[in-house]
Amino acid sequence: MNKEIGLYVHIPFCKSKCIYCDFCSFANKEDKIDEYIDMLIKEMNLYKEVVKDRIIKTVFIGGGTPTILSCDQLKKLVNAIKENFTFKDEIEFTCEANPGTLDIDKLKTLKELGVNRLSIGLQSANDSTLKMLSRIHTFDEFKKNVEDARKVGFKNINADIMFSLPNESMKDIKHTVDEVLALKLEHVSAYSLIIEEGTKMYDMACSGDSKYEFPDEDTDREIYYYICDELKKNGYHQYEISNFAKPGYESEHNMIYWKAEEYLGLGLAAHSYFNNYRFSNVIDLNRYISKLRDENKITYVNGKKELESESDQISEFMFLGLRMLDGISINKFKEKFGKDIFDIYGDTINEMIEDGYLEREDDLIRLSKKGIDVSNVLFAEFML
């Protein structure tokens, strides 16, 4: 039986660079798109033989902004994916999309190509906040995209929202949540702002300028649990720290990451976990293009490809798995590693349960509400 894996394809182009974004993405480089797609297809061709015994169970085209591509470019890309890889019959096929680059024709094209899940970047329903973030759309444009997506037959739509943004009041947060709930989407991802060095948001936070007021930690937690409670009241199941779904609409692709399962990443800066190796591509666009154009072989980031040790695999199983609200299975740990979880982490787990950060229910160990608040600190305790 062929093993199932996920496939991630990175599109690094954007109309505008958001002020909080530290992802590998670029604005004003649309002239590179055609050549980039050609190199992506070459990379797929090089991997075709490597993964010939694998079944692709999820595809996720992310970015950047994949919907910056024209309809013809999307067709070329997706058809090449289908030609080079073997798909599972009931595949989850996600494409990220941003309002301002999405219209009815592009939605029709995606649907005809077999994309069956959209993940649309909203961030906020407040236009003043969107403008501050350098988003290129209004909330009305987002709503129009959702309406058009429904018209062409999309039945699985996610919206990304952000909170703890500068100068955003609780009233603003409630407005965003209410507007998102009114759209009756199948999935919502809610992320607390992380201020990353090298972004414009970082410069704002460090400037000391009083016109930028960032919420403190207590306010951040208040907002987070307000969002959790409102989504729960409206039928969303929180299955991961930042992700909420109507029953049956959990992101299968993201579950691959959290369960430390295998996936292949294609494109600039894309990461992979395959055959117990972790590797990733170069992050320089011109270098990525030139290496694939001039060399007829697969290349990795800085020539780097690392075989994961068992201790690395165990650590990742723990801190990735604990991101899921169901937690980790004691029995699955034993099946995967042939070891008792308590022989390795017994003192740590028992201490965290005693302190109220973890809960145990039968076969499962999970974060408590208190544990979620300090999850990043707790995850570090599971590094071997």
C-alpha positions as CSV (number, residue, x, y, z in Angstrom):
1,M,0.0,0.0,0.0
2,N,1.4,3.4,-1.0
3,K,2.1,5.8,1.8
4,E,0.1,9.1,1.8
5,I,1.8,12.5,2.1
6,G,0.9,16.1,1.8
7,L,2.1,18.5,-0.9
8,Y,2.8,22.2,-0.3
9,V,3.5,24.6,-3.2
10,H,4.8,28.1,-2.4
11,I,3.9,31.2,-4.5
12,P,6.0,34.1,-3.1
13,F,4.5,37.0,-5.0
14,C,2.2,39.7,-3.5
15,K,0.7,43.0,-4.7
16,S,1.8,44.6,-1.4
17,K,3.9,43.5,1.5
18,C,1.8,43.6,4.8
19,I,3.6,45.3,7.6
20,Y,3.5,42.3,9.9
21,C,4.6,39.7,7.4
22,D,8.0,38.0,7.7
23,F,7.1,35.1,5.3
24,C,9.2,34.6,2.1
25,S,7.2,36.9,-0.2
26,F,7.8,39.9,-2.5
27,A,5.8,42.8,-3.9
28,N,6.3,44.2,-7.3
29,K,8.0,41.2,-8.9
30,E,5.2,40.1,-11.1
31,D,7.6,40.0,-14.0
32,K,9.2,36.9,-12.4
33,I,6.0,34.9,-12.2
34,D,6.2,33.1,-15.5
35,E,9.8,32.0,-15.1
36,Y,9.1,31.0,-11.5
37,I,6.2,28.7,-12.5
38,D,8.5,27.2,-15.2
39,M,11.1,26.4,-12.5
40,L,8.4,25.1,-10.1
41,I,7.3,22.7,-12.8
42,K,10.9,21.6,-13.4
43,E,11.2,21.0,-9.6
44,M,8.1,18.8,-9.8
45,N,9.5,16.8,-12.7
46,L,12.7,16.2,-10.7
47,Y,10.6,14.9,-7.7
48,K,8.3,12.8,-9.8
49,E,10.5,9.7,-9.6
50,V,11.3,10.3,-5.9
51,V,7.7,10.2,-4.8
52,K,6.3,7.7,-7.4
53,D,5.3,5.3,-4.6
54,R,3.5,8.0,-2.6
55,I,-0.1,9.1,-2.8
56,I,-0.8,12.9,-2.3
57,K,-3.7,13.2,0.2
58,T,-3.6,17.0,0.5
59,V,-2.4,19.9,-1.7
60,F,-1.9,23.4,-0.3
61,I,-0.9,26.2,-2.5
62,G,0.3,29.0,-0.2
63,G,2.2,32.2,-0.3
64,G,2.6,35.0,-0.6
65,T,-0.6,35.4,-2.7
66,P,-1.3,32.5,-5.0
67,T,-4.3,34.3,-6.5
68,I,-1.9,37.0,-7.9
69,L,-1.5,34.5,-10.7
70,S,-3.6,34.9,-13.8
71,C,-6.2,32.2,-14.7
72,D,-3.8,30.9,-17.4
73,Q,-0.9,30.8,-14.9
74,L,-3.1,28.9,-12.4
75,K,-4.1,26.4,-15.0
76,K,-0.4,25.8,-16.0
77,L,0.6,25.3,-12.4
78,V,-2.3,23.1,-11.2
79,N,-2.2,20.9,-14.3
80,A,1.5,20.3,-13.8
81,I,0.9,19.3,-10.2
82,K,-1.7,16.7,-11.4
83,E,0.6,15.4,-14.1
84,N,3.5,14.9,-11.8
85,F,1.9,13.4,-8.7
86,T,-0.7,10.7,-7.9
87,F,-3.7,12.0,-6.0
88,K,-5.9,10.3,-3.5
89,D,-9.5,10.0,-4.7
90,E,-10.9,12.2,-2.0
91,I,-8.2,14.8,-1.8
92,E,-8.3,18.1,0.1
93,F,-7.0,20.7,-2.3
94,T,-6.5,24.2,-0.7
95,C,-5.5,27.4,-2.3
96,E,-4.8,30.6,-0.3
97,A,-6.4,33.7,-1.7
98,N,-6.3,37.4,-0.9
99,P,-9.1,39.9,-1.7
100,G,-7.9,42.4,-4.2
101,T,-6.5,39.6,-6.4
102,L,-9.6,37.4,-6.6
103,D,-12.6,37.7,-8.9
104,I,-15.4,35.4,-10.3
105,D,-13.3,34.2,-13.3
106,K,-10.4,33.2,-11.1
107,L,-12.8,31.4,-8.7
108,K,-14.3,29.5,-11.6
109,T,-10.9,28.6,-12.8
110,L,-9.8,27.3,-9.4
111,K,-13.1,25.3,-9.0
112,E,-12.7,23.7,-12.5
113,L,-9.1,22.8,-11.7
114,G,-10.2,20.8,-8.7
115,V,-9.4,23.2,-5.8
116,N,-12.1,22.4,-3.2
117,R,-11.0,24.5,-0.3
118,L,-10.2,28.3,-0.1
119,S,-8.3,30.0,2.7
120,I,-8.9,33.7,2.4
121,G,-6.9,36.3,4.2
122,L,-9.2,38.7,5.9
123,Q,-7.3,39.7,9.1
124,S,-10.0,42.3,10.2
125,A,-13.5,43.5,9.2
126,N,-12.4,47.1,10.0
127,D,-11.3,49.0,7.0
128,S,-9.1,51.4,9.0
129,T,-7.2,48.4,10.5
130,L,-6.8,46.8,7.0
131,K,-5.3,50.1,5.7
132,M,-3.0,50.3,8.7
133,L,-1.8,46.7,7.9
134,S,-1.1,47.6,4.3
135,R,-3.8,45.2,3.1
136,I,-5.0,46.0,-0.4
137,H,-8.7,45.3,0.2
138,T,-11.7,46.4,2.1
139,F,-14.1,44.2,4.1
140,D,-16.8,44.6,1.4
141,E,-14.4,43.1,-1.1
142,F,-13.8,40.1,1.1
143,K,-17.5,39.6,1.5
144,K,-18.0,39.8,-2.3
145,N,-15.2,37.2,-2.8
146,V,-17.0,34.8,-0.3
147,E,-20.4,35.4,-2.1
148,D,-18.8,34.7,-5.5
149,A,-17.0,31.6,-4.2
150,R,-20.4,30.3,-3.0
151,K,-21.9,31.0,-6.4
152,V,-19.3,28.9,-8.2
153,G,-19.7,26.0,-5.7
154,F,-17.1,26.3,-3.0
155,K,-18.4,24.6,0.1
156,N,-15.2,24.7,2.3
157,I,-13.9,28.2,3.0
158,N,-11.6,29.4,5.7
159,A,-11.0,33.0,6.8
160,D,-7.8,34.1,8.6
161,I,-8.2,36.8,11.2
162,M,-5.7,38.5,13.4
163,F,-6.0,40.0,16.9
164,S,-4.0,42.1,19.3
165,L,-3.3,44.5,16.5
166,P,-2.2,48.0,17.4
167,N,-5.0,50.5,18.3
168,E,-7.7,47.8,17.8
169,S,-10.3,48.0,20.5
170,M,-12.5,45.2,21.9
171,K,-15.4,46.8,20.0
172,D,-13.3,46.3,16.8
173,I,-12.6,42.7,17.6
174,K,-16.3,42.0,18.3
175,H,-17.2,43.6,15.0
176,T,-14.8,41.3,13.1
177,V,-16.1,38.2,14.9
178,D,-19.7,39.1,14.3
179,E,-19.1,39.8,10.6
180,V,-17.2,36.5,10.1
181,L,-19.9,34.6,12.0
182,A,-22.6,36.1,9.7
183,L,-20.9,34.6,6.7
184,K,-21.3,31.0,8.0
185,L,-17.9,29.9,6.9
186,E,-16.7,26.3,7.5
187,H,-13.4,27.2,9.1
188,V,-11.8,30.2,10.9
189,S,-8.2,30.6,11.9
190,A,-7.5,33.3,14.5
191,Y,-3.9,34.3,15.1
192,S,-2.5,36.6,17.8
193,L,-0.1,39.2,16.3
194,I,3.5,38.1,16.5
195,I,5.9,41.0,16.0
196,E,8.8,39.7,14.0
197,E,12.1,41.5,13.7
198,G,12.7,42.9,10.2
199,T,9.1,43.9,9.6
200,K,7.5,47.3,9.6
201,M,5.4,46.3,12.5
202,Y,8.5,45.6,14.5
203,D,9.8,49.1,13.7
204,M,6.5,50.5,14.9
205,A,6.6,48.6,18.1
206,C,10.1,49.7,18.9
207,S,9.6,53.3,17.9
208,G,8.0,54.3,21.2
209,D,5.5,56.3,19.1
210,S,2.5,56.9,21.3
211,K,0.1,56.7,18.3
212,Y,0.7,52.9,18.2
213,E,-0.8,51.3,21.2
214,F,-0.2,47.5,21.4
215,P,-2.3,45.4,23.9
216,D,-0.6,43.9,26.9
217,E,-0.5,40.1,27.6
218,D,-3.7,40.1,29.7
219,T,-5.7,41.9,27.0
220,D,-4.4,39.5,24.4
221,R,-5.6,36.5,26.4
222,E,-9.0,38.3,27.0
223,I,-9.4,38.7,23.3
224,Y,-8.3,35.2,22.5
225,Y,-10.9,33.6,24.9
226,Y,-13.6,35.9,23.7
227,I,-13.0,34.7,20.1
228,C,-12.9,31.0,21.3
229,D,-16.1,31.4,23.2
230,E,-18.0,33.1,20.4
231,L,-16.9,30.6,17.8
232,K,-17.9,27.7,20.1
233,K,-21.4,29.2,20.7
234,N,-21.8,29.3,16.9
235,G,-20.9,25.6,16.3
236,Y,-17.2,25.8,15.7
237,H,-15.0,23.1,17.2
238,Q,-11.6,24.3,18.3
239,Y,-9.3,21.6,17.3
240,E,-5.9,23.5,17.5
241,I,-4.7,26.5,19.4
242,S,-5.6,28.9,16.6
243,N,-8.0,26.9,14.4
244,F,-11.7,26.4,14.6
245,A,-13.9,24.3,12.3
246,K,-17.5,23.2,11.7
247,P,-17.7,19.4,12.2
248,G,-15.9,17.6,9.4
249,Y,-14.1,20.7,8.1
250,E,-10.8,20.5,10.0
251,S,-7.8,21.3,7.8
252,E,-6.4,17.9,6.8
253,H,-3.3,19.5,5.4
254,N,-2.4,21.4,8.6
255,M,-3.1,18.2,10.6
256,I,-0.2,16.6,8.7
257,Y,2.2,19.2,10.3
258,W,0.8,18.8,13.8
259,K,0.8,15.1,13.7
260,A,4.5,15.1,12.4
261,E,3.5,13.2,9.3
262,E,5.4,13.5,5.9
263,Y,5.0,16.2,3.4
264,L,6.8,17.6,0.4
265,G,7.3,21.3,-0.1
266,L,8.0,22.8,-3.5
267,G,9.0,26.4,-4.4
268,L,11.1,29.1,-2.8
269,A,11.8,28.6,0.9
270,A,9.4,25.6,1.0
271,H,10.1,23.0,3.8
272,S,9.8,19.3,3.5
273,Y,9.7,16.3,5.9
274,F,10.3,13.2,3.8
275,N,11.9,9.8,4.6
276,N,12.9,11.0,8.0
277,Y,14.8,14.0,6.5
278,R,14.0,17.6,7.0
279,F,15.1,20.0,4.2
280,S,14.0,23.3,2.6
281,N,14.7,25.3,-0.5
282,V,16.8,28.4,-0.9
283,I,15.2,31.7,0.1
284,D,16.7,33.9,-2.6
285,L,14.4,34.1,-5.6
286,N,17.1,34.6,-8.3
287,R,19.2,31.8,-6.8
288,Y,16.2,29.4,-6.8
289,I,15.4,30.2,-10.4
290,S,19.1,29.9,-11.6
291,K,19.7,26.7,-9.7
292,L,16.8,24.9,-11.3
293,R,17.4,26.5,-14.7
294,D,21.1,25.6,-14.8
295,E,21.2,22.4,-12.8
296,N,19.3,19.3,-13.7
297,K,19.0,17.9,-10.1
298,I,17.2,18.5,-6.9
299,T,18.9,21.0,-4.6
300,Y,18.1,21.9,-1.0
301,V,18.5,25.0,1.1
302,N,22.2,26.0,1.3
303,G,22.9,22.4,0.3
304,K,21.4,21.3,3.6
305,K,19.5,18.1,4.2
306,E,19.3,16.7,7.7
307,L,18.4,13.2,8.8
308,E,16.2,13.6,11.9
309,S,17.4,11.8,15.0
310,E,14.9,9.8,17.0
311,S,15.1,12.4,19.8
312,D,14.1,15.1,17.3
313,Q,11.2,13.1,16.1
314,I,10.0,12.4,19.7
315,S,10.3,16.1,20.6
316,E,8.3,17.2,17.5
317,F,5.7,14.6,18.1
318,M,5.2,16.1,21.5
319,F,5.2,19.9,20.9
320,L,3.4,19.7,17.6
321,G,0.8,17.3,18.8
322,L,0.1,19.4,21.9
323,R,-1.0,22.2,19.6
324,M,-4.1,20.1,18.9
325,L,-6.8,20.5,21.5
326,D,-7.3,16.7,21.6
327,G,-3.7,16.4,22.5
328,I,-1.4,13.4,22.0
329,S,-2.1,9.7,22.3
330,I,-0.1,7.7,24.8
331,N,-0.7,4.5,22.7
332,K,0.3,6.2,19.4
333,F,3.5,7.3,21.0
334,K,4.3,3.7,21.9
335,E,3.4,2.5,18.5
336,K,5.5,5.1,16.7
337,F,8.6,5.0,18.9
338,G,8.4,1.6,20.7
339,K,8.8,3.4,24.1
340,D,6.7,4.4,27.0
341,I,6.0,8.1,27.0
342,F,6.4,8.2,30.8
343,D,9.8,6.6,30.6
344,I,11.0,9.7,28.7
345,Y,8.7,12.5,30.0
346,G,7.1,11.1,33.1
347,D,8.4,13.7,35.5
348,T,7.7,16.6,33.1
349,I,4.1,15.4,32.4
350,N,3.2,14.7,36.0
351,E,4.6,18.0,37.1
352,M,2.6,19.9,34.4
353,I,-0.6,17.9,35.3
354,E,-0.1,18.8,39.0
355,D,0.5,22.5,38.2
356,G,-2.6,22.5,36.0
357,Y,-1.0,23.0,32.6
358,L,-1.8,19.5,31.2
359,E,-4.8,17.2,31.5
360,R,-4.9,13.5,31.1
361,E,-8.1,11.7,30.0
362,D,-7.7,8.0,29.3
363,D,-5.2,7.6,26.4
364,L,-4.9,11.4,25.8
365,I,-2.7,14.1,27.2
366,R,-3.6,17.7,26.3
367,L,-3.0,21.3,27.2
368,S,-5.4,22.8,29.8
369,K,-6.8,26.3,29.3
370,K,-4.1,27.5,31.6
371,G,-1.5,25.6,29.6
372,I,-2.6,27.2,26.3
373,D,-1.8,30.6,27.7
374,V,1.9,29.6,28.2
375,S,2.1,26.9,25.5
376,N,5.3,28.1,23.9
377,V,7.1,27.9,27.3
378,L,5.7,24.5,27.9
379,F,6.7,23.2,24.4
380,A,10.3,24.0,25.2
381,E,10.2,21.5,28.1
382,F,9.7,18.6,25.6
383,M,12.9,19.3,23.7
384,L,15.3,16.4,24.1
